[in-house]
Amino acid sequence: MDGERRFEMGKNGITLIGMPASGKSTVGVILAKVLGTAFLDTDLLIQTQSGARLSELIDRYGPEGFKQLEERVILEMNLPVPAVIATGGSAVYGDRAMARLREQSTVVYLSVAYDTLAARLQNIRQRGVVLSEGQTLRMLYEERMPLYERYADVTIEEQGKSAEDIVSELADMFTDFLRR
């Protein structure tokens, strides 16, 4: 992404999308602090509303049922203005949820290389990653990449960057948030 590019935020926030372990929550918390905005993590919202961990919900409802739950929670959530929102990695399966997020925020895809992702994700089931029966992490990665690319207004390539580097890059892009 060209660091010289500036975005005029006609929308109410920034939504971070990407694979599990891509750093959405970490970057989101720091970015919200830097920009002086609210922060919302949809995975935590789902857990709070349901009273269960993501892995338990996936076991209870199955992958498709969990995706429906995730979409419903996103559609029903009250978006603070302005806000940085970190979504669950599977949020991109919910067309209506993503349409709402795109309408109300600029969507940023945190793109991470597969090898980096595989090293970060040691126990994907415990973490609450939505996998279909027999699906590998590689298969999930290849399935989701086109969805992240479709919904992204901005893509940040993470290779060789720390969370602070990514936050700095995003803060430079979204200068009008700093003036709010």
Beta strands, then each sheet from edge to edge (+ up, - down):
strand 1: 13-17
strand 2: 38-41
strand 3: 83-86
strand 4: 106-111
strand 5: 154-157
sheet 1: 2+ 3+ 1+ 4+ 5+
end
